[in-house]
Amino acid sequence: MGRYLPIFWVFESYPTFFSPFSLTTEQPDISMDTQVCFSKKQEKVKKRVIWGIEVAEKLQWKGWELGKEITKNLVLKNLSLKIQKIKYRPPKTKFFFTVIPQPIFLSPGITLSLPIIFRPLEEKEYTDQLWFEKAEGMFCVELRATLPCHNLICPPSLQLPMCAMGDMAEAWFCLDNVGDLPTFFIWESPSPFQMLPTTGLLEPGQACQIKVTFQPILAVIYEVQATCWYGEGSKQKTSIRLQAVAKCAQLLVSIKQKRPEDQDVEGFQKVLHFGSVAVGCTAERQIKLYNPSVVSAPFRIEVAPDMLAKDQVFSCPTAHGIVPPGEKKCVSVFFHPETLDARTVDYLSIMTSGCASQTLLKVVGFCRGPDVSLQHYCVDFSWVNLGECSEQCLWIENKSDCTAHFQFAIDCQESVFSIRPAFGTLVGKARTTLHCAFQPTHPIICFRRVACLIHHQDPLFLDLIGTCHSDSTKPAILRPQHLAWYRTHLVRGLTLYPPDILGTMLREKKLEQDKNGALMIPIEDLEDTPAPQYPLIPPMTEFFFDGTNDMAIFPPPVSIEPVEVDFGACPKPEDPNPVPLCLMNHTNGKITVAWTCRSDCPFWVTPNTCDVPPLKSMAMRLHFQPPYPNCLYAVELEAFAIYKVLRSYNNIEEDCTVCPSWCLTLRARGHSYSAALEHHIPQYSLDAPKV
């Protein structure tokens, strides 16, 4: 049967008895080719307790080689409180053997290591048993020597967390390589389960965590089998039963801090009303999402698609999220209006996972802009002597809480009228003082209607009137009443006639005055249509249809072409050639034209003053002489045209025939950069490139 190894045992606790488990100093006679194997990963040996003796269920040999002896120790431990007497029988086969069987006496708490030697002769699996006998009975320990093999193990089943339809749940389990060879594996899992990683390679004794994801599309109970294929040709398999439950998620949508207007007329649909919000500002309101179900409720929020995505004024940064079971989540909705005086209506779709349910939320908001007004819309400087300057003040006020940006469309340096400040910012509920000045350069009637441009509001118009007298020339003094009469005469077609002709027609009863003192053609039949009155013209229409771009509400009595001149590059030493201008008189009276001229202005018009006969034109020239090199120049030149008869108040018999002057503007620009230098070209951007 082989070579037996004698050992001698003595008791430590009971010296009167012979103990077979105390080794002497004599070394056992063991062959030099016997090898004790130690696994890198210590496998947990399953033990059992039989009649007070703790012993392993089996001993297993792996990774053995032919011709080599491999020894393993079988450990027996006395867990009882008495001395245990044990006998054992040697293995039956010649491949497993141990020391010569002797009675074993184990004191309480004493441990015995019994060496078992395995000597293989063929490459095959070996099995045997080692029997032990006690007074109570017999038991055995299985001895097994296995060949290298592929062997992967995993838990038999895995229960995943409950999940909402369309959501995802995760769980992990351990896949162990308890075999002796590196093993490649691949998972097969039915939908809606997925194993990660799907494939991999495990070294002997290695283990890896397998992640299982569950994404149900139906609210049902799932119980499926996932299979792991491995080994040579992937013919071996191990499987795990996957169990999960999918439920429908539910979300209840409500409005946080609900207002009375948050309800439609019928009272059925949810309405989130932002009220009136200043243009350019952002308002925030919140909605509450409550999840009454037992599973997490993933959700998605979408704004109804618009024709122009950039025009969407409602936004919800929380495009998606999850509400845990039984909890609430607040979501912010923002309103950022850009279109003035517009009521915007849109819809938010709150959808749960899998689109099991959807809530449509109506969002409404109104955009308000600044509310800017002037204290007066007409500043009357009356009359001043040539060379003097008159000043008056008025305030500009913003009654809204929205910030306003304003700018007066006038070149204060090149006009007889000036406004300080000509532009600025008005915060909400603020007021600032405007200083208006009148400093004429010719003895003439001066009237200019200046537009005040306001961001996000229709323009305002300020009438500036003043009359200049000199020692020799004293025109008729223009008053605000004359402006009212002039506008009425404009509708009635009487402004193309000079005051002397209108006075003659009034004396000859070809004209008469209405109740307001304005001139009108006599009405022969009482049933005829009454005399027309000056209409209410929208501010934007008046601003754009001012006659400067071949668009006018009323044809201009006096015009000039061109209205804009660009001299381009005009470097020294040569001055550019003058640009010809054509001034046309469309009236039936002779007019006088006078250009406002500052001494230091690089642009000027010749002749400075002139008379133009009725229905005739006059040739003029625009000059440009840049005083400094490498500079940009741009101005708005100003001229006033009046009926020549108005140059003396003695020529006016009827006050209602006094006509204000017409203001002509000419924009001119140029630069003095040389060819070797490039001047800065201004760049701008528009928030709406196309309207």
C-alpha positions as CSV (number, residue, x, y, z in Angstrom):
1,M,0.0,0.0,0.0
2,G,2.9,2.4,0.3
3,R,5.1,3.8,2.9
4,Y,3.6,4.7,6.3
5,L,4.9,7.6,8.4
6,P,5.2,6.7,12.1
7,I,4.3,9.5,14.6
8,F,4.3,9.6,18.4
9,W,1.6,11.5,20.3
10,V,1.5,12.6,23.9
11,F,-1.1,14.6,25.9
12,E,-0.4,18.1,27.0
13,S,-3.2,18.4,29.5
14,Y,-3.3,14.8,30.7
15,P,0.2,13.4,31.2
16,T,-1.0,10.0,32.4
17,F,-2.5,9.2,29.0
18,F,-0.7,8.5,25.8
19,S,-1.3,11.3,23.2
20,P,-0.8,10.5,19.6
21,F,-0.9,14.2,18.5
22,S,2.3,15.6,20.0
23,L,5.1,15.4,17.4
24,T,8.6,14.5,18.6
25,T,11.8,16.1,17.4
26,E,12.3,13.2,15.0
27,Q,11.5,14.4,11.5
28,P,9.0,12.3,9.5
29,D,10.5,10.3,6.6
30,I,8.9,12.2,3.7
31,S,10.1,12.0,0.1
32,M,11.9,15.1,-1.3
33,D,9.5,15.2,-4.3
34,T,6.4,15.8,-2.2
35,Q,5.0,19.3,-2.7
36,V,2.5,21.2,-0.5
37,C,0.4,23.5,-2.6
38,F,-0.9,26.9,-1.5
39,S,-3.4,28.7,-3.5
40,K,-3.1,32.4,-4.0
41,K,-6.6,32.7,-3.0
42,Q,-7.4,30.6,0.0
43,E,-10.5,28.6,-0.6
44,K,-12.8,28.3,2.4
45,V,-12.9,24.7,3.5
46,K,-16.3,23.6,4.4
47,K,-16.3,22.0,7.9
48,R,-18.8,20.1,10.0
49,V,-19.1,19.0,13.6
50,I,-19.7,15.3,14.3
51,W,-20.1,14.2,17.9
52,G,-18.0,17.1,19.1
53,I,-15.3,16.7,16.5
54,E,-14.8,19.5,14.0
55,V,-13.5,18.2,10.7
56,A,-13.6,19.1,6.9
57,E,-16.2,17.6,4.7
58,K,-13.6,16.8,2.1
59,L,-10.0,17.3,1.0
60,Q,-9.4,18.3,-2.6
61,W,-6.2,18.2,-4.7
62,K,-5.9,20.5,-7.7
63,G,-3.0,21.3,-10.0
64,W,-1.1,18.1,-9.3
65,E,1.5,16.6,-11.5
66,L,2.4,13.0,-12.3
67,G,5.2,11.4,-10.2
68,K,5.0,14.0,-7.4
69,E,3.6,13.5,-4.0
70,I,1.3,16.2,-2.6
71,T,0.4,16.4,1.0
72,K,-2.6,18.0,2.6
73,N,-3.4,18.1,6.3
74,L,-6.8,17.0,7.7
75,V,-7.5,18.9,10.8
76,L,-9.6,17.5,13.6
77,K,-10.5,19.6,16.6
78,N,-12.2,18.5,19.9
79,L,-15.0,20.9,20.6
80,S,-16.5,18.9,23.5
81,L,-15.6,19.0,27.2
82,K,-14.3,15.4,27.3
83,I,-11.5,13.4,25.9
84,Q,-12.4,11.9,22.5
85,K,-11.1,8.6,21.4
86,I,-11.0,8.1,17.6
87,K,-9.9,5.3,15.4
88,Y,-9.5,5.7,11.6
89,R,-9.0,3.4,8.6
90,P,-6.5,4.1,5.8
91,P,-7.8,5.0,2.3
92,K,-8.6,1.9,0.2
93,T,-6.8,3.0,-3.0
94,K,-3.1,3.1,-3.3
95,F,-3.1,6.7,-4.4
96,F,-4.0,8.2,-1.0
97,F,-2.3,7.1,2.2
98,T,-1.5,8.4,5.6
99,V,0.4,7.3,8.8
100,I,-0.1,3.9,10.3
101,P,-3.6,3.9,11.9
102,Q,-3.3,4.4,15.7
103,P,-5.9,5.3,18.3
104,I,-6.3,9.0,18.7
105,F,-7.0,10.7,22.0
106,L,-8.1,14.3,21.8
107,S,-8.3,16.4,24.9
108,P,-10.9,19.2,25.0
109,G,-9.9,22.1,22.7
110,I,-6.9,20.2,21.2
111,T,-6.4,20.2,17.4
112,L,-4.8,17.4,15.4
113,S,-3.4,17.7,11.8
114,L,-3.4,14.3,10.1
115,P,-1.2,14.3,6.9
116,I,-2.8,12.8,3.8
117,I,-0.5,12.1,0.9
118,F,-1.6,11.9,-2.7
119,R,0.6,10.2,-5.3
120,P,-1.0,10.2,-8.9
121,L,0.1,7.7,-11.5
122,E,-2.3,8.6,-14.3
123,E,-4.0,11.8,-15.6
124,K,-7.5,11.1,-14.3
125,E,-9.7,12.0,-11.4
126,Y,-9.2,10.1,-8.1
127,T,-11.7,9.6,-5.3
128,D,-11.4,7.8,-2.0
129,Q,-12.6,8.1,1.6
130,L,-11.0,8.2,5.0
131,W,-13.2,6.6,7.7
132,F,-13.2,7.5,11.4
133,E,-14.8,5.5,14.2
134,K,-16.0,6.6,17.5
135,A,-18.1,5.1,20.2
136,E,-21.1,6.9,18.8
137,G,-20.6,5.7,15.3
138,M,-18.6,6.2,12.1
139,F,-18.1,9.1,9.7
140,C,-15.9,9.7,6.7
141,V,-14.0,12.5,4.9
142,E,-14.0,12.5,1.1
143,L,-10.7,12.6,-0.7
144,R,-10.8,13.9,-4.2
145,A,-8.1,14.8,-6.8
146,T,-9.4,16.6,-9.9
147,L,-8.0,17.4,-13.3
148,P,-7.6,21.1,-14.4
149,C,-11.0,22.3,-15.6
150,H,-13.2,25.3,-16.4
151,N,-15.7,26.1,-13.7
152,L,-17.6,29.3,-13.2
153,I,-20.2,29.7,-10.5
154,C,-22.7,32.4,-9.8
155,P,-25.7,32.8,-7.5
156,P,-28.8,30.8,-8.5
157,S,-31.1,33.8,-8.5
158,L,-31.1,37.6,-8.3
159,Q,-33.9,39.9,-7.2
160,L,-33.7,43.4,-8.8
161,P,-35.3,46.5,-7.2
162,M,-38.8,47.4,-8.3
163,C,-38.7,49.8,-11.2
164,A,-40.9,52.1,-13.1
165,M,-41.8,51.5,-16.7
166,G,-39.2,53.3,-18.8
167,D,-36.9,53.7,-15.9
168,M,-33.8,51.6,-15.1
169,A,-32.8,49.6,-12.1
170,E,-29.5,48.0,-11.3
171,A,-28.1,45.1,-9.3
172,W,-24.8,43.3,-9.0
173,F,-23.6,39.7,-8.3
174,C,-20.3,38.0,-8.3
175,L,-19.1,35.6,-11.0
176,D,-16.3,33.3,-9.6
177,N,-13.7,31.2,-11.4
178,V,-13.4,28.2,-9.1
179,G,-11.8,26.2,-11.9
180,D,-8.1,25.7,-12.6
181,L,-7.8,27.4,-16.0
182,P,-8.2,31.0,-17.4
183,T,-11.8,31.0,-18.6
184,F,-13.5,33.2,-21.2
185,F,-17.2,33.8,-20.7
186,I,-20.1,35.4,-22.6
187,W,-23.6,36.2,-21.2
188,E,-26.9,35.7,-22.9
189,S,-29.7,37.7,-21.3
190,P,-33.2,38.3,-22.5
191,S,-34.8,41.7,-22.8
192,P,-35.3,43.9,-20.8
193,F,-32.2,42.7,-18.9
194,Q,-28.7,43.4,-19.8
195,M,-25.4,42.0,-18.3
196,L,-22.3,44.2,-18.0
197,P,-19.7,43.2,-18.9
198,T,-21.2,40.9,-21.5
199,T,-17.9,39.1,-22.0
200,G,-14.6,38.8,-20.1
201,L,-11.7,36.6,-19.1
202,L,-11.3,35.3,-15.5
203,E,-8.0,33.8,-14.2
204,P,-8.2,30.9,-11.7
205,G,-9.3,32.1,-8.3
206,Q,-10.5,35.4,-9.8
207,A,-13.9,36.9,-9.5
208,C,-15.7,39.8,-11.1
209,Q,-18.8,41.9,-10.4
210,I,-21.5,41.5,-13.0
211,K,-23.9,44.4,-13.3
212,V,-27.5,43.7,-14.3
213,T,-29.6,46.5,-15.7
214,F,-33.4,46.3,-15.9
215,Q,-35.2,48.7,-18.3
216,P,-38.8,47.5,-18.6
217,I,-41.1,48.7,-21.3
218,L,-44.2,47.0,-19.9
219,A,-45.6,47.1,-16.3
220,V,-45.5,43.3,-15.7
221,I,-43.6,40.8,-13.4
222,Y,-40.4,39.6,-15.1
223,E,-38.8,36.2,-14.3
224,V,-36.2,35.1,-16.9
225,Q,-33.0,33.0,-17.1
226,A,-29.7,34.5,-18.0
227,T,-27.1,32.1,-19.2
228,C,-23.3,32.3,-19.0
229,W,-21.4,30.3,-21.6
230,Y,-17.8,29.4,-21.0
231,G,-15.1,26.7,-21.4
232,E,-13.8,25.0,-24.5
233,G,-15.9,26.1,-27.4
234,S,-18.2,27.9,-24.9
235,K,-20.1,24.6,-24.4
236,Q,-20.3,24.8,-20.6
237,K,-22.8,27.0,-19.0
238,T,-24.1,28.4,-15.7
239,S,-27.2,30.3,-15.2
240,I,-28.9,32.8,-12.9
241,R,-32.6,33.5,-12.5
242,L,-33.4,37.2,-12.8
243,Q,-36.6,38.4,-11.1
244,A,-38.0,42.0,-11.2
245,V,-41.3,43.9,-11.1
246,A,-42.1,46.9,-13.3
247,K,-44.8,49.3,-12.4
248,C,-46.4,52.4,-14.0
249,A,-45.0,55.7,-12.6
250,Q,-47.3,58.5,-11.8
251,L,-46.8,62.2,-11.3
252,L,-49.2,64.8,-9.9
253,V,-48.5,68.3,-11.2
254,S,-49.5,71.4,-9.2
255,I,-48.6,75.0,-9.2
256,K,-46.6,76.4,-6.3
257,Q,-47.9,79.6,-4.7
258,K,-51.0,79.5,-6.9
259,R,-52.6,82.8,-8.0
260,P,-56.2,83.5,-8.9
261,E,-55.4,83.8,-12.6
262,D,-53.8,80.3,-12.6
263,Q,-57.0,78.8,-14.0
264,D,-58.6,78.9,-17.4
265,V,-62.1,80.0,-18.1
266,E,-63.5,76.5,-17.9
267,G,-61.5,75.7,-14.8
268,F,-60.3,72.4,-16.1
269,Q,-56.8,73.0,-17.4
270,K,-53.8,74.0,-15.4
271,V,-52.5,77.5,-16.3
272,L,-49.3,79.0,-15.1
273,H,-49.7,82.8,-15.4
274,F,-46.7,85.0,-15.2
275,G,-48.7,88.2,-15.4
276,S,-47.0,91.3,-16.8
277,V,-43.2,91.1,-17.0
278,A,-40.9,93.9,-18.1
279,V,-39.2,93.4,-21.5
280,G,-35.7,92.0,-21.2
281,C,-36.4,90.9,-17.7
282,T,-36.9,87.3,-16.4
283,A,-39.7,86.1,-14.2
284,E,-39.6,82.7,-12.4
285,R,-42.4,80.5,-11.2
286,Q,-42.4,77.0,-9.9
287,I,-44.4,73.9,-10.3
288,K,-44.6,70.9,-7.9
289,L,-44.2,67.3,-9.0
290,Y,-45.5,64.7,-6.5
291,N,-44.9,61.0,-6.9
292,P,-47.6,59.0,-5.1
293,S,-46.4,55.6,-6.5
294,V,-44.0,53.1,-4.9
295,V,-41.4,53.4,-7.6
296,S,-39.2,56.3,-8.7
297,A,-40.8,58.5,-11.4
298,P,-38.4,59.7,-14.1
299,F,-39.9,62.6,-16.0
300,R,-39.2,64.7,-19.0
301,I,-40.3,68.3,-19.6
302,E,-40.6,69.7,-23.1
303,V,-41.7,73.1,-24.4
304,A,-44.0,72.9,-27.3
305,P,-42.0,73.3,-30.5
306,D,-42.1,76.7,-32.1
307,M,-41.7,77.9,-35.6
308,L,-38.6,79.9,-34.5
309,A,-36.8,78.3,-31.6
310,K,-35.0,81.5,-30.8
311,D,-38.3,83.2,-30.2
312,Q,-39.3,80.9,-27.4
313,V,-39.7,83.1,-24.3
314,F,-40.6,80.3,-21.9
315,S,-37.9,77.9,-20.7
316,C,-37.5,75.1,-18.2
317,P,-33.8,74.3,-17.4
318,T,-34.9,71.0,-15.8
319,A,-35.5,69.1,-19.0
320,H,-35.5,65.7,-17.1
321,G,-35.2,64.3,-13.6
322,I,-36.4,61.7,-11.1
323,V,-38.9,62.1,-8.3
324,P,-38.4,59.4,-5.6
325,P,-41.4,57.5,-4.3
326,G,-43.7,59.5,-2.1
327,E,-41.6,62.7,-2.5
328,K,-42.1,66.1,-4.2
329,K,-39.8,68.1,-6.5
330,C,-40.1,71.7,-7.4
331,V,-39.2,72.7,-11.0
332,S,-38.6,76.3,-12.1
333,V,-40.2,77.8,-15.3
334,F,-38.8,81.1,-16.6
335,F,-40.5,83.8,-18.7
336,H,-38.1,86.1,-20.6
337,P,-40.1,88.2,-23.0
338,E,-38.6,90.2,-25.9
339,T,-41.6,91.4,-27.9
340,L,-43.2,94.5,-26.5
341,D,-46.9,94.5,-25.6
342,A,-47.3,90.9,-26.6
343,R,-49.3,88.2,-24.8
344,T,-47.5,84.9,-25.2
345,V,-49.1,81.5,-24.8
346,D,-47.3,78.2,-24.8
347,Y,-47.5,74.7,-23.4
348,L,-45.3,72.6,-21.3
349,S,-45.5,68.8,-21.5
350,I,-44.6,66.9,-18.3
351,M,-44.2,63.2,-19.3
352,T,-43.3,60.3,-17.0
353,S,-41.0,57.5,-18.1
354,G,-42.4,55.4,-20.8
355,C,-44.9,58.1,-21.6
356,A,-47.4,56.3,-19.4
357,S,-48.9,59.6,-18.5
358,Q,-48.6,63.2,-19.7
359,T,-49.7,66.5,-18.2
360,L,-50.1,69.6,-20.4
361,L,-49.5,72.9,-18.6
362,K,-50.5,76.1,-20.2
363,V,-48.1,79.0,-19.6
364,V,-49.2,82.6,-20.2
365,G,-47.2,85.8,-19.9
366,F,-47.5,89.4,-21.0
367,C,-44.6,91.6,-21.9
368,R,-44.6,95.2,-20.8
369,G,-42.0,97.8,-21.8
370,P,-40.9,101.1,-20.4
371,D,-43.4,103.9,-20.0
372,V,-41.5,107.1,-20.9
373,S,-43.1,110.4,-21.2
374,L,-42.1,114.1,-21.4
375,Q,-43.3,116.9,-19.2
376,H,-44.1,118.9,-22.3
377,Y,-44.1,118.0,-26.0
378,C,-43.4,121.5,-27.2
379,V,-40.7,123.8,-26.0
380,D,-41.4,127.4,-27.0
381,F,-38.3,129.7,-26.9
382,S,-40.4,132.6,-28.2
383,W,-37.9,135.0,-29.8
384,V,-34.3,135.8,-29.1
385,N,-31.8,138.3,-30.6
386,L,-29.2,137.1,-33.0
387,G,-26.1,136.0,-31.0
388,E,-28.0,135.2,-27.9
389,C,-28.9,131.8,-26.3
390,S,-32.1,130.8,-24.6
391,E,-32.5,127.8,-22.3
392,Q,-35.5,126.0,-20.9
393,C,-35.8,122.8,-18.9
394,L,-38.3,119.9,-18.9
395,W,-38.2,116.5,-17.4
396,I,-38.3,113.0,-18.9
397,E,-39.9,110.3,-16.8
398,N,-40.2,106.5,-16.8
399,K,-43.4,105.5,-15.0
400,S,-42.7,101.7,-15.5
401,D,-40.4,99.6,-13.4
402,C,-38.6,98.5,-16.6
403,T,-35.3,100.2,-17.4
404,A,-35.5,102.5,-20.4
405,H,-32.8,103.7,-22.8
406,F,-33.5,106.9,-24.8
407,Q,-31.8,108.9,-27.4
408,F,-32.9,112.1,-29.2
409,A,-32.4,112.0,-33.0
410,I,-30.5,115.3,-33.3
411,D,-26.9,116.4,-33.8
412,C,-26.7,118.9,-31.0
413,Q,-23.4,120.4,-32.1
414,E,-24.6,121.2,-35.6
415,S,-28.1,122.4,-34.8
416,V,-29.5,125.7,-33.4
417,F,-31.3,123.5,-30.9
418,S,-29.5,121.3,-28.3
419,I,-30.7,118.9,-25.7
420,R,-28.6,117.8,-22.7
421,P,-28.4,114.9,-22.2
422,A,-29.3,113.8,-25.7
423,F,-29.2,110.1,-24.6
424,G,-29.2,108.1,-21.4
425,T,-30.8,105.5,-19.3
426,L,-33.8,105.8,-17.0
427,V,-34.3,103.1,-14.4
428,G,-37.8,102.2,-13.3
429,K,-39.9,105.0,-11.7
430,A,-37.2,107.5,-12.4
431,R,-37.1,111.1,-13.7
432,T,-34.3,113.2,-15.1
433,T,-34.2,116.8,-16.2
434,L,-33.5,117.8,-19.9
435,H,-31.8,121.1,-20.6
436,C,-32.9,122.5,-24.0
437,A,-31.1,125.4,-25.6
438,F,-31.8,127.7,-28.6
439,Q,-28.9,129.6,-30.2
440,P,-29.8,130.7,-33.8
441,T,-27.3,131.6,-36.5
442,H,-29.7,133.5,-38.8
443,P,-32.7,135.8,-38.2
444,I,-35.3,133.3,-39.2
445,I,-38.2,131.2,-37.8
446,C,-36.8,127.9,-36.5
447,F,-39.0,124.8,-36.0
448,R,-37.7,121.3,-35.6
449,R,-39.6,118.2,-34.6
450,V,-37.1,115.9,-32.8
451,A,-37.8,112.2,-32.3
452,C,-36.9,110.6,-29.0
453,L,-36.1,107.0,-29.7
454,I,-36.8,104.6,-26.8
455,H,-35.7,101.0,-26.6
456,H,-38.9,98.8,-26.5
457,Q,-41.2,101.7,-26.8
458,D,-42.7,103.8,-29.6
459,P,-40.7,107.1,-30.1
460,L,-41.8,110.3,-28.6
461,F,-41.7,113.7,-30.5
462,L,-40.6,117.0,-29.0
463,D,-41.4,120.2,-30.9
464,L,-38.7,122.9,-30.6
465,I,-39.8,126.3,-31.8
466,G,-38.0,129.7,-31.6
467,T,-37.7,132.9,-33.6
468,C,-34.5,134.9,-34.1
469,H,-34.5,138.7,-34.6
470,S,-31.8,140.9,-35.8
471,D,-31.6,144.7,-36.0
472,S,-32.7,144.6,-39.6
473,T,-34.8,141.5,-39.9
474,K,-37.7,140.6,-37.6
475,P,-39.6,137.6,-38.7
476,A,-43.1,136.8,-37.4
477,I,-42.9,135.1,-34.0
478,L,-43.9,131.4,-34.1
479,R,-46.1,130.1,-31.4
480,P,-47.4,126.6,-30.5
481,Q,-50.9,127.6,-31.8
482,H,-49.3,128.1,-35.3
483,L,-48.2,124.4,-35.2
484,A,-51.7,123.2,-34.5
485,W,-53.1,125.4,-37.3
486,Y,-50.3,124.2,-39.7
487,R,-51.1,120.5,-39.2
488,T,-54.8,121.2,-39.9
489,H,-53.9,123.2,-43.0
490,L,-51.6,120.3,-44.0
491,V,-54.6,117.9,-44.2
492,R,-56.7,120.5,-46.0
493,G,-54.0,121.1,-48.7
494,L,-53.4,124.7,-47.8
495,T,-49.7,124.6,-46.7
496,L,-48.4,124.9,-50.2
497,Y,-49.6,128.5,-50.4
498,P,-47.7,131.3,-48.7
499,P,-49.3,133.5,-46.0
500,D,-49.9,136.4,-48.3
501,I,-51.9,134.4,-50.7
502,L,-53.9,132.7,-47.9
503,G,-54.6,136.2,-46.4
504,T,-56.0,137.4,-49.8
505,M,-58.1,134.3,-50.2
506,L,-59.5,134.8,-46.7
507,R,-60.4,138.4,-47.5
508,E,-62.1,137.4,-50.7
509,K,-64.1,134.8,-48.8
510,K,-62.5,132.0,-50.8
511,L,-61.4,130.7,-47.4
512,E,-63.0,130.9,-44.0
513,Q,-62.1,129.9,-40.4
514,D,-63.4,127.0,-38.4
515,K,-64.3,127.2,-34.7
516,N,-60.6,126.6,-33.8
517,G,-59.4,129.5,-36.1
518,A,-57.9,127.2,-38.8
519,L,-58.5,128.0,-42.4
520,M,-60.9,125.9,-44.5
521,I,-62.6,125.9,-47.8
522,P,-66.2,127.2,-47.4
523,I,-68.8,124.5,-47.1
524,E,-71.7,125.2,-49.5
525,D,-73.9,122.3,-48.5
526,L,-74.5,121.6,-44.8
527,E,-74.8,117.9,-45.6
528,D,-71.3,117.8,-47.0
529,T,-68.5,116.0,-45.2
530,P,-67.0,118.3,-42.5
531,A,-63.6,119.7,-43.1
532,P,-60.9,117.1,-42.5
533,Q,-58.8,117.2,-39.3
534,Y,-55.3,116.1,-38.7
535,P,-55.3,112.3,-38.1
536,L,-53.7,110.4,-35.2
537,I,-50.6,109.0,-36.8
538,P,-48.8,106.1,-35.1
539,P,-45.4,107.2,-33.8
540,M,-43.5,104.5,-35.7
541,T,-45.3,105.4,-38.9
542,E,-44.4,109.1,-38.5
543,F,-40.8,108.3,-37.7
544,F,-40.2,106.1,-40.8
545,F,-42.5,107.9,-43.2
546,D,-40.8,111.3,-42.8
547,G,-40.2,111.9,-46.4
548,T,-36.4,111.3,-46.3
549,N,-36.5,107.9,-48.1
550,D,-39.2,108.5,-50.7
551,M,-41.8,107.6,-48.2
552,A,-44.0,110.2,-46.7
553,I,-47.5,110.6,-45.1
554,F,-47.7,114.1,-46.6
555,P,-45.5,115.2,-49.5
556,P,-42.7,117.5,-48.2
557,P,-43.0,121.1,-49.3
558,V,-39.2,121.4,-49.5
559,S,-36.7,118.6,-50.2
560,I,-33.0,118.1,-50.8
561,E,-31.2,115.4,-52.7
562,P,-29.1,113.5,-51.7
563,V,-29.9,113.4,-48.0
564,E,-26.7,111.4,-47.2
565,V,-23.2,111.9,-48.6
566,D,-20.1,109.8,-48.0
567,F,-16.8,111.5,-49.1
568,G,-14.8,108.3,-48.3
569,A,-11.0,108.7,-48.0
570,C,-9.9,112.3,-48.2
571,P,-6.2,112.4,-47.2
572,K,-4.1,115.6,-47.4
573,P,-2.8,117.6,-49.1
574,E,-5.6,117.9,-51.6
575,D,-9.2,118.7,-50.5
576,P,-12.0,116.6,-52.0
577,N,-14.2,118.0,-54.7
578,P,-17.6,119.5,-53.5
579,V,-20.6,117.3,-53.9
580,P,-23.5,118.9,-55.8
581,L,-26.9,119.1,-54.0
582,C,-30.3,119.9,-55.4
583,L,-32.8,121.8,-53.2
584,M,-36.4,121.7,-54.5
585,N,-39.3,124.1,-53.7
586,H,-42.6,122.2,-54.2
587,T,-44.7,125.2,-52.9
588,N,-46.4,128.0,-54.7
589,G,-44.4,130.7,-52.8
590,K,-40.9,131.9,-52.7
591,I,-38.9,130.4,-49.9
592,T,-35.7,131.4,-48.1
593,V,-33.2,128.7,-47.0
594,A,-30.6,129.3,-44.3
595,W,-28.0,126.7,-43.3
596,T,-26.9,126.4,-39.7
597,C,-23.1,126.8,-39.8
598,R,-20.5,126.4,-37.1
599,S,-17.1,127.9,-37.6
600,D,-15.2,124.7,-36.7
601,C,-17.4,122.2,-38.7
602,P,-15.4,120.4,-41.4
603,F,-18.6,120.2,-43.6
604,W,-20.5,123.2,-45.0
605,V,-22.9,124.0,-47.8
606,T,-22.7,126.9,-50.3
607,P,-24.5,129.1,-50.7
608,N,-25.2,129.5,-47.0
609,T,-28.5,131.3,-47.6
610,C,-30.5,131.6,-50.8
611,D,-34.0,132.2,-52.1
612,V,-35.8,129.6,-54.2
613,P,-38.7,130.7,-56.5
614,P,-42.0,128.7,-56.5
615,L,-41.8,125.2,-58.0
616,K,-38.1,125.7,-58.8
617,S,-34.9,124.1,-57.6
618,M,-31.6,125.5,-56.5
619,A,-28.1,123.9,-57.0
620,M,-25.9,123.8,-53.9
621,R,-22.5,122.3,-53.0
622,L,-21.4,120.3,-50.0
623,H,-17.8,120.9,-49.0
624,F,-15.5,118.8,-46.8
625,Q,-12.2,119.9,-45.5
626,P,-10.8,117.6,-42.8
627,P,-8.7,119.6,-40.3
628,Y,-6.7,116.7,-39.0
629,P,-5.1,113.6,-40.6
630,N,-6.1,110.0,-39.8
631,C,-9.6,110.9,-38.3
632,L,-13.2,110.0,-38.9
633,Y,-15.8,112.7,-39.4
634,A,-19.6,112.5,-39.5
635,V,-22.2,115.2,-38.9
636,E,-25.8,116.0,-39.5
637,L,-26.1,119.4,-41.2
638,E,-29.3,121.5,-40.6
639,A,-31.1,124.0,-42.7
640,F,-34.4,125.9,-42.2
641,A,-36.7,126.9,-45.1
642,I,-39.5,129.5,-44.7
643,Y,-41.8,131.5,-46.9
644,K,-39.9,134.7,-47.7
645,V,-42.9,136.7,-46.8
646,L,-42.5,135.6,-43.1
647,R,-39.1,137.3,-42.8
648,S,-41.0,140.4,-41.6
649,Y,-43.9,140.3,-39.3
650,N,-45.3,143.4,-41.0
651,N,-46.2,141.3,-44.0
652,I,-48.6,139.1,-42.0
653,E,-52.2,140.4,-41.8
654,E,-53.9,137.2,-40.4
655,D,-52.2,135.3,-37.6
656,C,-53.7,132.0,-38.7
657,T,-51.7,132.2,-41.9
658,V,-48.3,132.0,-40.2
659,C,-46.5,128.9,-41.3
660,P,-43.6,127.3,-39.4
661,S,-40.3,126.6,-41.1
662,W,-39.3,123.3,-42.6
663,C,-36.2,121.7,-41.3
664,L,-33.9,120.0,-43.8
665,T,-31.2,117.6,-42.6
666,L,-28.2,116.3,-44.5
667,R,-25.9,113.5,-43.2
668,A,-22.3,113.8,-44.3
669,R,-19.3,111.7,-43.5
670,G,-15.7,111.1,-44.5
671,H,-12.2,110.4,-43.2
672,S,-8.7,111.6,-43.6
673,Y,-6.8,108.3,-43.3
674,S,-4.0,107.7,-45.9
675,A,-3.8,104.7,-48.1
676,A,-1.1,103.1,-45.9
677,L,-3.3,103.2,-42.8
678,E,-6.6,101.5,-42.2
679,H,-9.1,103.1,-39.9
680,H,-11.2,101.2,-37.5
681,I,-14.5,99.9,-39.0
682,P,-17.3,99.9,-36.4
683,Q,-18.9,96.5,-35.9
684,Y,-22.3,95.8,-34.6
685,S,-24.6,92.9,-34.0
686,L,-28.4,92.5,-33.9
687,D,-30.4,90.2,-31.7
688,A,-32.8,89.7,-34.6
689,P,-30.9,89.8,-37.9
690,K,-34.1,89.4,-39.9
691,V,-37.5,90.9,-39.1
